[in-house]
Amino acid sequence: MNRIAVIRSTFLPISETFIYGEIRKMKKYDPYVFCRKRVNPQRFPHTHVLVDPKFAKLNMMLHHRSFSLIHARFAPSGIRMIPFKQKWKVPLVTSFHGYDTPGSNLMKKHGRSLQRLFKVGDCFTVPCQAMKKELVKHGCPEGKIEVYYSGIDVEQFAYKERFFPEEGPVNIVYVGRLVEKKGPDLLIRAFRQVHRQFPEARLIMIGDGRMKAKLQQLSRSLRLEKHIVFTGALPHQEVAVQLEKAHLFCLPSKKDRTGNQEGIPNALKEAMACGLPVISTFHAGIPELIEDGVSGHLVAENNSQKLAAKLIQVLRHPETWQQLGRQARSKVETEFNRKGQIAKLEQLFDRIIAAHEAKERQSPMFSVIIPTYNRDQYIGRAIESVLKQTYKDFEVIVVDDGSTDNTAKVVQSYDARVRYVYQKNSGPSEARNTGIRFAKGTYIAFLDSDDAFLPNKLLRNKQFLDKHPSCRFLYSWYYDRKGDRKRKIVRKVRTPSKLNKFRYYLYKRKFTIRTSTAVIHRSCFDKVGLFNPNYRYSQDWDMWLRLARYYRGYCQKLPLAVYRRHKRKFLPSYRRHLKIRRTATKLYRWNASTLHALDRKYTKRRRYTLSRLRRRV
């Protein structure tokens, strides 16, 4: 059974029983819940709930490939999962539910992050067609959106036909949080007119919320306190009992002042499953559940007068209640049954995981690795230079070696083509090694975070490699740039045709291979190993020397990258290079005699030229 990581900031408020129902009823997937805080554990027991405020446990388990997919409940959780999605290349599904609609004040604060989520995320589920339109309006690709109707356990709600009571009160029930978007104040004001026509009517308000005291005060001011019952929040089983005793159900949802709105309230589905006549509003996705006049009644939102008139009309025609109830039950059974909806959700997960795995098996030609440390002023230019390549078969991996500036913010502003990996500060060698471990490309291309590729670099590399299939180690000329000075071409990059001569020139540093020009077949690292983390400087030279044990380098004689030169303190080359040279002589099995012979062989022409010049003088 595949594991999935379910993300919810607080697990679990009473108002989100639908999330618990989905988690408990899944058959094909084993959900592990990661939350910052846990509440109501007795009411919502679950084996795999990890309180993980900084998601360190999640990161560790993703490192061990423990999860096939991340399912973020609500958009803010999806935004928090972006770094994990990019780092571990795991599918990310984000479910919108209502309060996180893109047009709300809450999500407006996350504007840029939400756009990044739309780019990076694999799929977005929404509770209704109305929410889908809202996401498309705010920039989400329509092809990534799936309408997923949250279902209820129909078997928990016994169907019962409703009749006007011969004696006793007529019970009108409201179930929901006492918050503005649920419209409880509208219902109380409408109930005042209902009570004038039907003095025996009673309103039962089931739920709790920040408006409770205000609503109780409103009922007293309207002299309805004896006819309105505030039960507070009730366990799910007791809610079912109250619905069984009710005659009508009313939930006048609306968009609140912050832009918060409903999806399709589960309370309406539960009431309809019981066979109750329901009255609600033309709000969000509610018309997708209730067909006005067929399976219930709808009125304009935020209008207590029309709501009161509709309630009075329904009370005056109890002969319609049975037909409304039958249609309502049928609608919920066929389209909003939890069992069927969970099966659809699991099928969606199957498709997303299969598509992800198929994509992962398709290795790109190049993996461009960009190690960086506190280079927020340059890293954007480096990334842009890769994204603007005329050849597009590549992936970009940015390894942040513990930056303390705005590097993370800059890198994460790019789309899914740019993979961001963060690690504790370990030096440039380890940063490149991390990138190599994550890379999937056939060839590894390196780019320092303050350098840049020319637009046709990867295309020229590809053309050269196609003509020279034996090439495993490629580099090129480059532009040298210091400060704001005009860049100049550096052509003094040699390409000896014989392996031993190539080794000797590298060993003597007769030319320099800039890391940002290098392209190496990934199989080479299996032979020579990764960059030596003990070298903070000249680690690239050490790598070139180790590669030269098996491979001759090829040079493309045209500039393909821009090398940015910075001021830095003098580094004593002798001590820094001694260990690297010793390693090379061991690899090549050179001794003093070998080096002396190579000196005579490859410097003979130069000595002859100098002696001839002296004679001429």
C-alpha positions in Angstrom: 0.0 0.0 0.0 1.4 3.4 -1.0 1.9 6.0 1.7 0.9 9.6 1.2 1.7 12.6 3.4 -1.4 14.6 4.3 -0.7 18.2 5.5 -3.0 20.1 7.7 -1.8 22.9 10.0 -4.2 21.9 12.8 -5.5 18.3 13.0 -8.4 18.4 13.5 -11.2 21.0 14.1 -14.7 19.7 14.6 -15.8 21.5 11.5 -13.5 19.4 9.3 -14.9 15.9 9.9 -15.0 15.4 6.1 -11.1 15.3 6.1 -11.1 12.7 8.8 -13.7 10.6 6.9 -11.6 10.6 3.8 -8.4 9.6 5.7 -10.1 6.8 7.5 -11.9 5.3 4.5 -9.0 5.2 2.1 -8.3 1.6 0.9 -5.4 2.0 -1.6 -3.3 4.6 0.3 -2.0 4.8 3.8 -2.2 8.4 4.9 0.4 9.9 7.3 -0.9 13.2 8.8 1.7 16.0 9.4 0.4 18.9 11.5 1.7 21.8 13.5 -0.8 21.3 16.3 -3.2 18.5 17.2 -6.6 19.0 18.7 -9.6 16.7 19.5 -7.5 13.5 19.4 -10.2 11.5 21.2 -12.8 12.5 18.7 -10.5 11.9 15.7 -8.1 9.1 16.5 -5.6 8.1 13.8 -2.5 5.9 14.0 -0.2 8.0 11.9 -0.4 11.6 13.1 2.9 13.4 13.5 3.1 16.8 15.2 5.9 18.3 13.2 5.9 22.2 13.4 8.9 22.7 11.1 8.2 19.6 9.0 11.6 18.1 9.9 10.2 14.6 10.2 8.5 15.0 6.8 11.7 16.1 5.2 13.6 13.1 6.7 10.9 10.6 5.5 10.8 12.2 2.0 14.6 11.8 1.9 14.0 8.1 2.4 11.3 8.0 -0.3 8.6 7.1 2.2 5.8 8.9 0.3 4.4 8.6 -3.2 2.5 11.9 -2.9 1.9 14.9 -0.8 -1.8 16.0 -0.2 -2.0 19.5 1.2 -5.4 20.4 2.7 -6.1 24.1 2.0 -3.9 26.4 -0.1 -1.6 27.7 2.8 -0.5 24.2 3.4 0.2 23.8 -0.3 2.4 26.9 -0.2 4.3 25.5 2.7 5.0 22.3 0.7 6.6 24.0 -2.3 10.2 23.6 -1.1 9.6 19.9 -0.3 8.0 19.4 -3.7 11.0 21.0 -5.5 13.6 19.4 -3.4 12.4 15.8 -3.4 10.5 15.8 -6.7 7.3 14.3 -5.2 3.8 15.0 -6.6 1.9 17.7 -4.8 -1.9 17.8 -4.7 -3.5 20.8 -3.0 -7.2 20.8 -2.1 -9.0 24.1 -1.9 -12.1 24.1 0.4 -13.6 27.6 0.6 -11.9 29.9 3.0 -8.8 29.7 0.9 -10.5 30.9 -2.3 -7.9 33.0 -4.2 -10.1 36.2 -4.0 -10.2 36.2 -0.2 -8.2 38.7 1.9 -6.3 35.8 3.4 -5.0 34.5 0.0 -4.4 38.0 -1.3 -1.6 38.3 1.3 -0.1 35.2 -0.4 -0.4 36.5 -3.9 3.0 35.7 -5.2 3.3 32.4 -3.3 -0.1 31.3 -4.7 1.1 32.0 -8.2 4.2 29.9 -7.5 2.0 27.1 -6.2 0.0 27.2 -9.4 3.2 26.8 -11.4 4.8 24.1 -9.2 1.8 22.0 -8.0 0.8 18.9 -10.0 -3.0 19.1 -9.3 -5.6 21.2 -7.5 -8.9 19.8 -6.3 -11.8 22.1 -5.7 -15.2 21.3 -4.1 -17.3 22.8 -7.0 -17.3 24.3 -10.5 -17.6 27.8 -9.0 -14.3 27.4 -7.2 -12.7 26.1 -10.4 -13.7 29.2 -12.2 -12.2 31.3 -9.3 -8.9 29.5 -9.6 -8.7 29.9 -13.4 -9.6 33.6 -13.0 -6.5 34.0 -10.7 -4.1 32.2 -12.9 -4.3 28.5 -12.2 -3.9 26.4 -15.4 -7.4 24.8 -16.1 -5.8 21.5 -16.9 -4.4 21.1 -13.4 -7.8 21.5 -11.7 -10.1 18.6 -10.7 -13.6 19.1 -9.3 -13.8 16.7 -6.4 -17.1 16.6 -4.5 -16.5 15.9 -0.8 -18.8 13.0 0.1 -20.6 12.0 3.2 -21.3 8.6 4.7 -24.9 8.2 3.6 -25.4 5.1 5.7 -25.1 7.2 8.9 -28.2 9.2 8.0 -31.5 7.4 8.0 -33.9 8.6 5.4 -37.3 9.7 6.8 -40.2 11.4 5.0 -41.3 14.7 6.7 -44.8 15.8 7.6 -46.1 18.9 9.3 -46.6 18.0 13.0 -50.1 17.7 14.3 -48.9 19.0 17.6 -45.8 20.4 19.0 -43.2 22.8 17.4 -42.0 22.8 13.9 -38.3 22.4 14.1 -36.1 24.4 11.7 -32.5 23.3 12.1 -29.2 25.1 11.3 -25.9 23.2 11.4 -22.6 25.1 11.0 -20.1 27.3 12.6 -21.4 30.6 13.8 -19.4 32.7 11.4 -20.4 35.3 8.9 -20.2 33.2 5.7 -22.7 30.7 7.1 -25.3 33.5 7.4 -26.7 32.7 10.9 -27.6 36.4 11.6 -29.7 36.4 8.3 -31.5 33.3 9.5 -32.4 34.8 12.9 -33.7 37.9 11.2 -35.7 35.9 8.7 -37.0 33.7 11.5 -38.6 36.7 13.2 -41.0 37.0 10.2 -41.5 33.2 10.2 -42.4 33.2 13.9 -45.1 35.8 13.3 -46.8 33.5 10.8 -46.0 30.2 12.6 -45.8 30.9 16.4 -45.2 27.2 17.0 -41.9 27.3 14.9 -38.6 26.8 16.7 -35.1 27.4 15.4 -32.3 25.1 16.6 -28.8 26.5 16.0 -26.2 23.7 16.2 -22.6 24.9 16.1 -20.2 27.3 17.8 -18.1 30.2 16.7 -17.0 33.8 17.3 -20.5 35.2 16.5 -22.3 33.2 19.2 -22.6 36.0 21.8 -23.6 38.5 19.1 -26.3 36.1 17.8 -27.7 35.5 21.3 -27.9 39.2 21.8 -29.7 39.5 18.5 -32.3 36.9 19.5 -32.9 38.7 22.7 -33.3 42.0 21.0 -35.9 40.5 18.6 -37.6 38.8 21.6 -37.0 35.4 20.2 -34.8 33.9 22.9 -37.5 31.5 24.0 -37.9 30.2 20.4 -34.2 29.9 19.4 -32.0 27.2 20.9 -28.2 27.4 20.8 -26.9 23.9 21.4 -23.2 24.7 20.8 -21.1 22.2 18.9 -22.3 18.6 19.0 -20.7 15.3 18.2 -21.5 13.9 14.8 -23.9 11.3 16.2 -25.9 13.8 18.1 -26.2 16.0 15.0 -27.7 13.0 13.2 -30.2 12.7 16.0 -31.2 16.4 15.7 -31.6 16.1 11.9 -33.9 13.1 12.4 -36.2 15.2 14.7 -36.2 18.2 12.4 -38.8 19.3 9.8 -36.9 21.8 7.7 -33.2 22.6 7.3 -31.8 26.1 6.5 -28.2 27.2 5.8 -28.2 30.7 4.2 -24.5 30.8 3.1 -22.9 34.0 1.7 -19.6 35.6 0.8 -18.3 37.4 3.9 -16.6 40.8 4.0 -13.1 39.3 3.7 -14.0 37.3 0.5 -14.3 34.0 2.4 -16.9 31.7 0.9 -18.2 28.2 0.9 -17.5 25.3 -1.4 -20.5 23.0 -0.9 -21.3 22.6 2.8 -21.4 19.0 4.0 -24.2 20.0 6.5 -26.5 20.5 3.5 -25.6 17.0 2.1 -26.3 15.4 5.5 -29.7 17.1 5.8 -30.6 16.0 2.3 -29.5 12.5 3.0 -32.0 12.5 5.9 -34.8 13.5 3.6 -35.2 17.0 5.0 -36.5 19.8 2.8 -33.6 22.2 2.6 -33.5 26.0 2.0 -30.2 27.6 1.1 -28.8 30.3 -1.3 -27.4 30.8 -4.8 -23.9 30.9 -3.4 -20.6 29.3 -4.6 -21.2 25.6 -5.4 -24.5 25.1 -3.6 -26.5 25.2 -6.9 -24.5 22.2 -8.0 -26.0 20.3 -5.0 -29.5 21.7 -4.9 -31.7 22.1 -7.9 -34.0 24.9 -7.0 -37.6 23.7 -6.6 -36.6 20.0 -7.2 -34.2 18.8 -4.5 -34.5 21.9 -2.3 -35.0 25.7 -2.5 -32.6 28.5 -3.1 -32.8 32.2 -2.6 -30.4 35.1 -3.3 -27.6 35.3 -0.8 -27.5 38.0 1.9 -31.2 38.8 1.7 -33.2 38.0 4.9 -36.5 39.2 3.3 -36.4 36.6 0.5 -35.2 34.0 2.9 -38.1 34.6 5.2 -40.6 34.5 2.3 -39.2 31.2 1.1 -39.3 29.6 4.6 -42.9 30.7 5.0 -43.8 29.4 1.5 -42.3 25.9 2.3 -44.1 25.8 5.7 -47.4 26.6 4.0 -47.0 23.7 1.5 -46.0 20.6 3.5 -47.4 18.4 0.8 -44.2 19.1 -1.2 -41.8 18.0 1.5 -41.8 14.3 0.7 -41.0 14.8 -3.0 -38.2 17.3 -2.1 -36.8 14.8 0.4 -36.8 11.9 -2.1 -35.0 14.0 -4.7 -32.5 15.3 -2.2 -31.7 11.8 -0.9 -31.2 10.5 -4.5 -28.9 13.4 -5.4 -26.6 12.7 -2.4 -26.6 9.0 -2.9 -25.6 9.2 -6.6 -23.1 12.2 -6.6 -22.0 12.9 -3.0 -21.6 9.4 -1.5 -18.3 9.3 0.4 -17.4 5.8 -0.7 -17.7 6.7 -4.4 -16.0 10.0 -4.0 -13.0 8.5 -2.1 -12.7 6.0 -4.9 -12.5 8.9 -7.4 -9.9 10.6 -5.3 -7.7 7.5 -5.2 -8.1 7.1 -8.9 -6.9 10.7 -9.3 -3.9 9.9 -7.1 -3.1 6.9 -9.2 -3.1 9.0 -12.4 -0.9 11.7 -10.9 1.7 9.2 -9.5 1.8 7.3 -12.7 2.3 10.5 -14.8 5.0 11.6 -12.3 6.8 8.3 -12.5 6.7 8.2 -16.3 8.2 11.7 -16.4 10.9 10.8 -13.9 11.9 7.9 -16.2 12.5 10.3 -19.0 16.0 11.6 -18.3 16.9 15.0 -19.8 20.0 15.5 -21.8 21.5 18.0 -19.4 21.3 18.5 -15.6 22.5 22.1 -14.9 23.8 22.3 -11.3 24.1 25.7 -9.7 25.7 25.7 -6.3 25.2 29.0 -4.4 25.9 30.7 -1.1 24.7 34.3 -0.3 24.6 35.3 -4.0 21.0 36.7 -4.1 22.2 39.6 -6.3 23.5 37.2 -9.0 21.6 33.9 -8.7 18.6 35.2 -10.7 20.7 36.1 -13.7 22.4 32.7 -13.6 19.0 30.9 -13.6 17.6 33.2 -16.3 20.6 32.4 -18.5 19.7 28.7 -18.3 16.0 29.1 -18.8 16.7 31.2 -22.0 18.6 28.4 -23.6 17.7 27.7 -27.2 18.0 23.9 -26.4 15.3 23.0 -23.9 16.0 19.4 -22.9 17.5 20.2 -19.5 16.7 20.4 -15.8 18.0 23.0 -13.3 19.1 22.1 -9.8 20.0 25.0 -7.5 21.8 23.8 -4.3 21.7 26.5 -1.6 24.7 25.9 0.7 23.1 27.5 3.8 22.6 31.0 2.5 21.5 33.7 5.0 20.4 36.3 2.5 17.4 36.3 0.1 18.7 33.5 -2.1 15.8 31.1 -1.2 13.2 33.7 -2.0 14.8 34.5 -5.4 15.1 30.8 -6.5 11.6 29.8 -5.3 10.1 32.5 -7.5 10.8 30.4 -10.5 8.6 27.6 -11.9 8.9 23.8 -11.6 11.8 23.7 -14.1 14.0 25.0 -11.3 14.6 22.6 -8.5 15.6 24.2 -5.2 17.6 22.1 -2.7 18.7 23.6 0.6 21.5 22.2 2.8 23.6 23.3 5.8 26.7 25.2 4.8 29.2 22.5 3.8 31.3 24.2 1.1 31.2 24.3 -2.7 32.4 20.8 -3.2 29.6 19.3 -1.2 27.0 21.6 -2.8 28.0 20.3 -6.3 28.0 16.7 -5.0 24.4 17.2 -3.7 23.4 18.4 -7.1 25.0 15.4 -8.8 23.1 13.1 -6.5 19.8 14.7 -7.4 20.6 15.0 -11.1 18.8 12.8 -13.7 20.5 14.1 -16.9 22.8 12.1 -19.1 25.3 15.0 -18.9 26.1 17.2 -15.9 26.7 20.9 -16.7 27.9 23.2 -14.0 27.2 26.9 -13.6 28.5 29.0 -10.7 25.8 31.3 -9.3 27.6 34.5 -10.3 28.4 33.3 -13.9 26.0 32.9 -16.9 25.5 30.8 -19.9 25.2 32.3 -23.4 21.8 31.5 -25.0 23.1 28.8 -27.3 25.5 27.0 -24.9 23.6 23.8 -24.4 22.7 23.6 -28.1 26.4 24.0 -29.1 27.3 21.4 -26.5 24.7 19.0 -27.9 25.8 19.4 -31.4 29.5 18.8 -30.5 28.6 15.7 -28.4 26.5 14.3 -31.3 29.6 14.6 -33.6 32.0 13.2 -31.0 30.1 10.3 -29.3 33.2 9.2 -27.4 33.5 12.6 -25.6 32.8 12.3 -21.9 34.5 15.6 -20.7 33.8 18.8 -22.6 34.7 22.5 -21.9 35.0 25.7 -24.0 36.3 29.2 -24.3 34.6 31.8 -22.3 34.2 35.5 -21.6 36.1 37.0 -18.7 34.3 39.9 -16.9 35.6 41.9 -14.0 33.2 44.4 -12.4 31.6 46.6 -15.0 34.4 46.3 -17.5 33.8 45.1 -21.0 34.1 41.3 -21.2 36.9 39.7 -23.2 37.2 36.3 -24.8 39.6 33.9 -23.1 41.0 31.6 -25.8 43.9 30.2 -24.0 42.1 26.9 -23.3 43.9 24.0 -24.9 42.7 20.7 -26.1 45.7 18.3 -26.5 44.9 15.3 -28.7 46.8 12.8 -26.6 45.7 11.8 -23.1 49.2 12.0 -21.5 49.7 15.5 -22.9 46.3 16.5 -21.7 47.2 15.3 -18.2 50.5 17.1 -18.2 49.1 20.4 -19.3 46.4 20.1 -16.6 49.0 19.1 -14.0 51.2 22.1 -14.9 48.2 24.4 -15.1 49.2 25.6 -18.6 45.5 26.4 -19.1 42.4 26.8 -16.9 39.1 25.0 -17.4 36.3 27.2 -15.9 33.7 25.2 -14.1 30.9 27.0 -15.8 32.0 25.7 -19.2 32.4 22.1 -18.1 30.0 19.3 -19.3 30.6 15.8 -17.9 28.9 12.5 -18.7 27.3 11.3 -15.4 28.9 7.9 -15.7 32.3 9.5 -15.2 31.5 10.2 -11.5 30.9 6.5 -10.9 34.6 6.0 -11.9 36.4 9.0 -10.4 34.1 9.8 -7.5 32.6 13.2 -6.5 34.2 16.5 -5.7 36.6 16.4 -2.7 34.8 18.2 0.2 38.2 18.9 1.9 39.0 21.4 -0.8 37.3 24.8 -0.5 39.4 26.1 -3.3 40.7 24.4 -6.5 38.3 21.5 -6.0 37.4 21.8 -9.7 41.1 21.4 -10.7 41.3 18.3 -8.6 38.3 16.9 -10.3 39.7 17.6 -13.8 42.9 15.9 -12.9 41.0 12.8 -11.6 38.9 12.8 -14.7 42.1 12.8 -16.8 43.0 9.4 -15.4 40.4 7.9 -17.8 39.2 10.7 -20.1 40.8 13.2 -22.4 39.0 16.6 -22.4 37.6 18.2 -25.5 37.5 21.9 -26.0 34.9 23.8 -28.0 36.7 26.8 -29.5 34.0 29.4 -29.1 32.9 31.3 -25.9 29.8 29.7 -24.4 29.8 31.2 -20.8 30.6 34.4 -19.0 33.0 34.1 -16.0 32.6 36.9 -13.4 35.9 37.7 -11.7 35.7 39.1 -8.1 38.3 40.7 -5.9 39.6 38.2 -3.3 42.6 37.8 -1.0 45.8 36.2 -2.2 45.8 32.5 -1.8 49.2 30.7 -1.6 49.1 28.4 -4.5 52.0 26.1 -3.5 50.5 24.7 -0.3 47.0 24.7 -1.8 48.1 22.7 -4.8 50.6 20.3 -3.4 48.1 17.7 -2.2 46.2 17.8 -5.4 49.4 17.2 -7.5 50.4 14.3 -5.2 47.0 12.7 -5.8 47.4 13.1 -9.6 50.9 11.6 -9.7 49.6 8.5 -7.8 46.6 8.2 -10.2 48.8 8.5 -13.3 51.6 6.4 -11.7 54.1 9.2 -12.4 57.4 9.5 -10.5 60.2 12.1 -10.7 61.7 10.5 -13.8 58.3 10.5 -15.6 57.8 14.2 -14.8 61.3 15.0 -16.0 60.7 13.2 -19.3 57.4 14.9 -19.8 59.0 18.3 -19.1 61.6 17.6 -21.8 59.0 16.3 -24.2 56.4 19.1 -24.0 58.7 22.0 -23.3 61.4 21.2 -25.9 60.0 23.3 -28.6 59.7 26.3 -26.3 63.3 26.0 -25.1 64.5 25.7 -28.7 62.6 28.8 -29.7 64.1 30.8 -26.8 67.6 29.7 -27.6 67.1 30.7 -31.3 65.9 34.1 -30.2 69.0 34.6 -28.1 71.3 33.8 -31.0 69.5 36.3 -33.2 69.9 39.0 -30.5 
